[in-house]
Amino acid sequence: MVTIPIPPNHFISPSSLPSTSYNLSILTYNVLLPNSQDGWWNYKMYSYPESMTKETLKKQNQKLDQISNWSYRQELLKERIRTINSDVVCVQEVSPLSFEDDFAFMKDELGYDGMEIFKRGRFRPATFWRSKKCELVAPPTHKDRTLLTTFRLTQPPPFPTTNSTVDNNDNDSDSLLNEAFKRNWHVLNCHLQAGSEGRRRVRQIDEGVKACFNLAKKLKENDPTNPLLIVCGDFNGGSECGALRYLENGTIGPDFIEDGEPVAGKVKINPLCKPLNDAAASITSRQPPSTLVVPELISQMVKKGTEAYGNPELTQDVLDRLKRIYIKLATYSRKESSGDKDKVMSCADVEKWLIDINRQVGRGTEFRNAAKEMGWIQPPTTTTKSNDESAKQSKKVRIELPKNGILTVQGFINVYNAELNGGKFWGIAHDLAVLGEALPNVGTFEARFDRIYHTDSLYPTTLLDTVSTMPCPSETEPSDHLPVAASFSLRGN
């Protein structure tokens, strides 16, 4: 008889996942977008001390330049993935601009000679595997921010096999292990949309699960409603998220409200015979650890009564800090009086501010929104005629700070209101810190955005928890997310 271990073997990182020829181990990891070429802002996501002199600020910036650098973070990622040693690695937030170079170590050093990267977008999921353990049986399926790969185990079983059809109701362990090599193993790598996009997240996960169901039918599996399916990745929401309710309940409808809006126009029903299981929840002796551990900022930045991902407003404390910063930055007097109230930020003042926060002028939403607040107007789109048809030119317009423009205190605040509406809490916190108005340390915000789900035809044999009590990223954590890993075997009837 097949014995299902309850609870599964439980390990705490750093540790490796035990491997057998008849199970499949999975690691999911949001590695944080700024890779070697795309993304300059990574240093803004690291924590600063509450109070700093010019000298300590200089030293902190030098340290962050080192530990936020891709080469440093790459080594941390490489060692973490090497240690866990899973059969399949699902990562999120890779840049297509430098993907091959950034992750060449996966094949060259770690032996992951199979790879598929999502086809579209700037923030892409990618899946790696070792062909000596599993091989593709169908072309990968690309949906909206989900990537489906389907495998067969390739290692020969260390036990006798027969040519007879395996009875799915046979609980004999050898028969079940033989079946592991005959079945398709589906892995759905997800990076669902962030922010107040509950409806889109539900649609994305619904599309991904249905893609597996449809492929199982196409491959003529015995029961497409109960495939060997593992769904993992960054779901950009916790247990209150509609996408997770869809997986765990099997259905969701317009009565489910997320961020003040229904997540579905009509009832969506999971095509599988049963809801999916949260692998981390199979160990009941502990609460599953948080996978997103960052400084607590929302409570300090978002005014009570407003939604962080709806129409947020800055708290009075942050507004006061911005006004004090503005007074220190503004040097241009529009009146004969030289009092602080009469001074505004000139183009030179704005450039100095942008260098302080973004290291150079010309990049970042602060720069673009400041230019608009100072009077920059986007020129009208030009058209050209080709084959008697009018076609718009997709030429990128260069934004410039108006040389004679000024940035008023309200314009300055408007820039940071735009950052708040964009969910860039970490960016605002960084700017306040380097401009001498660091927010106090009030602890961490913790959430479990990264998960591994599985169908009832599988069970987790091993779970690996990674925990952190300090805000991430840090000197020892290369991402703001922590990895999640598990091994799975077939479940007997």
C-alpha positions in Angstrom: 0.0 0.0 0.0 1.1 3.6 -0.6 1.6 5.5 2.6 1.1 9.3 2.4 3.3 11.1 4.9 1.3 13.6 7.0 2.7 16.0 7.5 5.3 16.1 4.7 9.0 16.2 5.5 9.7 19.8 6.5 12.9 21.7 6.0 14.0 25.3 6.7 16.2 27.1 4.2 19.1 26.8 3.6 18.5 23.2 2.7 18.1 20.9 -0.3 15.0 19.1 -1.5 15.5 15.4 -1.3 15.1 13.9 -4.8 13.9 10.6 -6.1 13.4 9.3 -9.6 9.6 9.2 -9.3 8.8 12.6 -7.8 9.1 16.1 -9.1 10.5 19.0 -7.1 9.6 22.6 -7.8 11.1 25.9 -6.8 9.3 29.2 -7.4 11.1 32.5 -7.0 10.3 36.1 -7.9 13.9 37.3 -8.5 13.1 41.1 -8.7 13.1 42.7 -12.1 16.1 45.0 -12.1 18.5 42.5 -13.8 21.8 43.6 -15.4 20.4 45.9 -18.1 16.7 46.7 -17.3 16.0 48.7 -14.2 18.2 51.3 -12.5 16.0 51.9 -9.4 16.9 48.7 -7.4 18.8 50.6 -4.8 15.6 52.4 -3.8 14.1 49.1 -2.5 16.7 48.7 0.2 16.2 50.1 3.7 17.9 53.3 5.0 18.6 54.2 8.7 16.1 56.6 10.3 18.6 59.4 10.7 21.8 60.0 8.7 24.5 62.6 8.4 25.9 63.4 5.0 28.8 61.0 5.7 26.6 58.1 6.8 24.3 58.7 3.8 27.4 58.6 1.5 28.5 55.3 3.1 25.0 53.8 2.9 24.7 54.7 -0.8 28.1 53.1 -1.4 27.0 49.9 0.3 23.7 49.8 -1.6 25.5 50.3 -4.9 27.4 47.1 -4.1 24.7 44.9 -2.7 21.9 46.0 -5.1 24.2 45.4 -8.1 23.1 42.5 -10.4 26.4 40.7 -10.1 26.1 40.6 -6.3 22.5 39.6 -6.4 23.1 37.1 -9.1 25.6 35.2 -6.9 23.0 35.1 -4.0 20.4 33.8 -6.4 22.8 31.2 -7.9 23.7 29.9 -4.5 20.1 29.7 -3.3 19.0 27.8 -6.4 22.0 25.5 -6.2 21.3 24.7 -2.6 17.6 23.9 -3.0 18.5 21.8 -6.1 14.9 21.3 -7.4 14.1 19.6 -10.7 12.1 22.5 -12.0 12.8 26.2 -11.3 10.0 28.8 -12.0 11.2 32.4 -11.7 9.3 35.6 -12.2 10.5 39.2 -13.1 13.2 38.4 -15.6 14.2 41.0 -18.2 14.2 39.8 -21.9 16.9 42.4 -22.7 19.6 40.5 -20.8 17.9 37.1 -20.0 20.4 34.9 -21.7 23.4 36.5 -20.1 21.8 37.0 -16.7 20.7 33.4 -16.3 23.4 31.6 -18.3 24.6 30.1 -15.0 21.4 28.1 -14.8 22.6 25.8 -17.6 26.4 26.4 -17.5 26.8 25.9 -13.8 23.7 24.4 -12.4 22.7 22.0 -15.2 19.3 23.3 -16.1 19.5 22.6 -19.8 15.8 23.1 -20.5 14.3 26.6 -20.6 11.3 28.6 -21.7 10.8 32.3 -21.2 7.4 34.0 -21.5 7.0 35.6 -24.9 5.7 39.1 -24.0 6.2 41.9 -21.6 8.9 43.5 -19.5 8.3 41.4 -16.3 8.4 37.8 -17.6 8.2 34.4 -16.0 10.7 31.8 -17.1 10.8 28.0 -16.4 14.0 25.9 -16.2 14.3 22.2 -15.9 16.9 19.4 -16.1 16.3 17.1 -19.0 17.9 14.2 -17.2 14.9 14.3 -14.9 12.0 15.5 -17.1 11.4 16.4 -20.8 8.7 18.4 -22.6 5.9 16.4 -24.1 4.1 19.4 -25.7 5.0 23.0 -26.7 4.8 25.4 -23.8 1.5 27.4 -23.6 1.7 31.2 -23.1 -1.3 32.9 -21.7 -1.7 36.3 -19.9 1.3 36.2 -17.5 1.1 32.4 -17.1 3.5 29.9 -18.6 2.4 26.2 -18.8 5.1 23.5 -19.3 4.2 19.8 -19.5 6.7 17.0 -18.7 7.3 13.3 -18.6 9.8 12.0 -16.0 12.8 10.7 -17.9 14.8 8.8 -15.3 14.1 5.0 -15.5 12.3 3.5 -12.5 14.5 1.4 -10.2 11.9 -1.3 -10.1 10.4 -3.8 -12.5 8.0 -2.5 -15.1 5.3 -4.2 -17.1 3.7 -3.5 -20.5 0.3 -4.0 -19.1 -2.0 -1.1 -18.4 -1.7 0.2 -14.9 -5.0 0.1 -13.0 -5.5 3.6 -11.5 -7.3 1.9 -8.6 -4.4 -0.3 -7.8 -2.7 0.9 -4.6 0.3 -1.4 -5.1 3.3 0.9 -4.6 5.3 -0.4 -7.6 2.3 0.1 -9.9 1.9 3.7 -8.6 5.6 4.4 -9.1 5.4 3.0 -12.6 2.5 5.3 -13.3 4.6 8.3 -12.4 6.6 7.7 -15.5 3.6 7.3 -17.8 1.7 10.4 -16.7 2.1 14.0 -17.8 3.2 16.5 -15.2 1.9 20.0 -15.8 3.6 23.1 -14.2 1.9 26.4 -14.4 4.3 29.3 -13.7 2.3 32.5 -12.8 3.1 36.1 -12.3 -0.3 37.6 -11.9 -0.9 41.3 -12.3 -0.1 43.6 -9.3 -2.2 46.4 -7.9 -5.9 46.9 -8.0 -6.4 44.4 -10.8 -8.4 41.7 -9.1 -10.6 41.0 -12.2 -7.5 40.6 -14.4 -5.8 38.3 -11.8 -8.9 36.0 -11.8 -9.0 36.0 -15.6 -5.3 35.2 -15.7 -5.5 32.2 -13.4 -8.7 30.9 -15.0 -7.0 31.0 -18.4 -3.9 29.2 -17.1 -5.9 26.4 -15.4 -8.1 26.0 -18.5 -5.0 25.8 -20.7 -3.9 22.8 -18.7 -7.3 21.2 -18.9 -7.4 21.7 -22.6 -3.9 20.3 -23.1 -4.7 17.3 -21.0 -7.7 16.6 -23.3 -5.5 17.1 -26.4 -2.9 14.6 -25.0 -5.8 12.2 -24.3 -5.1 11.8 -20.6 -7.4 9.4 -18.9 -9.0 12.1 -16.7 -8.3 15.7 -17.9 -10.3 17.0 -14.9 -7.7 15.5 -12.5 -4.3 16.1 -14.1 -1.0 16.1 -12.3 -0.9 19.9 -12.1 1.3 22.2 -10.0 0.4 25.9 -10.0 3.1 28.2 -8.6 4.4 31.7 -8.7 3.7 35.2 -7.5 0.0 35.7 -7.2 0.3 39.3 -6.1 -2.3 38.8 -3.4 -2.9 37.0 -0.2 -5.8 34.8 1.0 -8.3 37.6 0.4 -7.3 37.6 -3.3 -10.0 36.5 -5.8 -7.4 34.5 -7.8 -6.6 32.4 -4.8 -10.3 32.0 -3.9 -10.8 30.6 -7.4 -8.1 28.0 -6.9 -9.1 27.0 -3.4 -12.9 27.1 -3.8 -13.1 26.0 -7.4 -15.4 28.8 -8.4 -15.8 32.6 -8.1 -18.5 35.0 -9.2 -19.5 38.7 -9.4 -20.5 38.6 -5.7 -16.8 38.5 -4.7 -15.5 42.0 -4.2 -11.8 42.9 -4.2 -10.5 46.5 -3.9 -14.1 47.6 -4.1 -14.8 45.9 -7.4 -16.3 42.6 -8.5 -13.6 40.2 -9.8 -15.8 38.5 -12.4 -18.6 39.5 -14.7 -20.1 36.1 -14.4 -19.4 32.9 -12.4 -16.1 31.3 -13.3 -15.9 27.6 -12.6 -12.6 25.7 -12.4 -12.8 22.9 -15.0 -11.0 20.5 -12.7 -12.9 18.0 -10.6 -11.7 19.4 -7.3 -10.3 22.7 -6.0 -6.5 22.9 -5.7 -4.6 22.4 -2.5 -2.1 24.9 -1.0 1.0 22.9 -0.5 2.4 25.0 2.4 -0.9 24.5 4.3 -0.4 20.8 4.5 1.8 21.3 7.6 -0.6 22.3 10.3 2.0 22.7 13.1 3.0 26.1 11.9 1.6 29.0 10.0 3.0 29.1 6.4 5.7 31.8 6.4 5.4 35.1 4.6 7.1 35.3 1.3 7.0 39.1 1.0 8.9 40.8 3.9 9.4 44.6 3.4 9.3 47.7 5.5 5.9 48.8 6.7 5.2 51.9 4.7 1.5 52.0 3.7 0.3 52.8 7.2 2.7 55.8 7.3 2.0 57.1 3.8 -1.7 56.5 3.0 -4.2 58.6 4.7 -6.8 56.7 6.7 -10.0 56.3 4.8 -8.3 56.1 1.5 -7.3 52.9 -0.3 -3.7 52.1 -0.9 -4.5 50.7 -4.4 -7.6 52.7 -5.1 -7.4 56.5 -4.8 -4.8 57.0 -2.0 -3.9 60.3 -0.4 -0.7 61.1 1.4 -0.8 61.4 5.1 -0.3 64.8 6.7 3.0 63.7 8.1 4.4 62.9 4.6 3.0 66.1 3.2 4.7 68.1 6.0 8.0 66.3 5.2 7.7 67.0 1.5 7.0 70.7 2.3 10.1 70.9 4.5 12.2 69.2 1.8 10.8 71.7 -0.8 11.8 74.7 1.3 15.4 73.3 1.5 15.5 72.6 -2.2 13.9 75.9 -3.5 16.4 78.7 -4.2 14.8 80.8 -6.9 12.9 83.9 -5.7 10.1 85.2 -7.9 9.9 88.4 -5.8 12.3 90.9 -4.4 11.9 89.4 -0.9 14.2 86.5 -0.2 12.0 84.8 2.3 11.5 81.1 2.0 7.8 81.5 1.2 8.7 83.4 -1.9 11.1 80.8 -3.2 10.3 78.1 -5.8 12.3 75.4 -7.4 14.0 76.5 -10.6 15.2 74.1 -13.3 18.6 73.9 -11.6 16.9 73.1 -8.3 14.9 70.3 -9.9 18.0 68.9 -11.6 19.8 68.8 -8.2 16.8 67.0 -6.6 16.6 64.5 -9.4 20.3 63.7 -9.1 19.9 63.2 -5.3 17.1 60.7 -5.7 17.6 59.1 -9.2 21.4 59.6 -9.6 20.9 61.4 -12.9 18.5 63.7 -14.7 16.2 62.1 -17.4 15.0 58.9 -15.8 12.2 58.0 -13.5 8.5 59.0 -13.2 9.6 61.8 -10.9 11.5 63.4 -13.8 8.6 62.9 -16.3 5.9 64.2 -14.0 8.1 67.1 -12.8 8.6 68.2 -16.4 4.9 68.2 -17.0 4.3 70.2 -13.8 6.9 72.7 -15.0 5.0 73.2 -18.3 6.4 70.7 -20.7 3.8 69.7 -23.2 4.0 66.6 -25.4 4.1 67.6 -29.0 1.2 66.4 -31.3 1.7 63.0 -32.9 2.9 63.3 -36.5 1.6 61.2 -39.3 2.9 60.0 -42.6 1.1 58.6 -45.6 2.1 55.2 -46.9 0.2 53.5 -49.8 -2.6 56.2 -49.5 -3.2 55.3 -45.8 -2.4 57.4 -42.8 -0.1 55.7 -40.3 1.0 57.0 -37.0 4.7 57.2 -36.3 5.7 55.4 -33.1 8.6 57.7 -32.5 9.5 58.2 -28.8 9.3 61.8 -27.7 12.2 63.2 -25.7 11.0 64.8 -22.5 12.9 67.8 -21.2 12.8 70.1 -18.2 11.7 73.6 -19.4 14.8 75.8 -18.8 12.7 78.7 -17.6 10.1 76.6 -15.9 9.5 76.4 -12.2 8.2 73.6 -9.9 5.8 75.0 -7.3 5.4 73.3 -3.9 2.0 72.0 -5.1 3.7 70.7 -8.3 6.3 69.0 -6.1 3.6 67.3 -4.0 1.7 66.3 -7.2 4.8 64.4 -8.3 4.7 62.3 -5.1 1.0 61.9 -5.3 1.6 60.3 -8.7 4.3 58.0 -7.1 1.7 57.0 -4.4 -0.9 56.2 -7.0 1.6 54.1 -8.8 2.2 52.0 -5.7 5.8 53.1 -5.4 5.8 53.3 -1.6 9.4 52.1 -1.5 10.4 54.9 -3.9 8.8 57.6 -1.8 10.5 56.2 1.3 13.9 56.2 -0.4 13.5 59.8 -1.5 12.4 61.0 1.9 15.4 59.2 3.5 18.1 60.6 1.1 16.5 64.1 1.4 16.8 64.1 5.2 13.2 63.2 6.2 13.4 59.4 6.7 10.3 57.7 8.0 10.6 56.0 11.3 11.1 52.2 11.4 7.7 50.8 12.4 8.4 47.1 11.5 7.7 45.0 8.5 4.8 44.4 6.2 4.5 40.6 5.6 2.3 38.8 3.2 2.3 35.4 1.4 2.1 36.3 -2.3 4.2 33.4 -3.5 2.6 29.9 -3.3 2.6 26.4 -4.7 -0.8 24.7 -5.4 -1.4 21.1 -6.6 -4.3 19.0 -7.7 -5.7 16.2 -5.6 -3.8 13.6 -7.8 -0.5 14.8 -6.1 0.6 15.2 -2.6 3.7 17.1 -1.2 6.4 14.8 0.2 8.7 17.6 1.2 8.2 21.3 1.9 11.0 23.9 2.2 10.3 27.2 4.1 12.5 30.3 3.7 12.0 32.8 6.4 13.3 36.3 7.1 12.8 38.6 10.1 14.4 41.6 8.3 13.1 43.6 5.4 14.0 42.4 2.0 16.0 42.9 -0.3 19.1 43.0 1.9 22.7 42.0 2.0 21.7 38.4 2.3 18.4 38.4 0.3 18.6 39.3 -3.4 14.9 40.0 -3.8 11.9 41.4 -2.0 10.3 38.0 -2.3 11.4 34.7 -0.7 11.5 31.4 -2.5 9.0 28.6 -2.0 9.9 24.9 -2.8 8.3 21.5 -2.6 8.5 18.0 -3.9 5.5 16.0 -5.1 4.5 12.4 -5.7 1.4 10.7 -7.1 -1.3 10.1 -4.6 -2.8 6.6 -4.4 -6.5 6.0 -4.3 
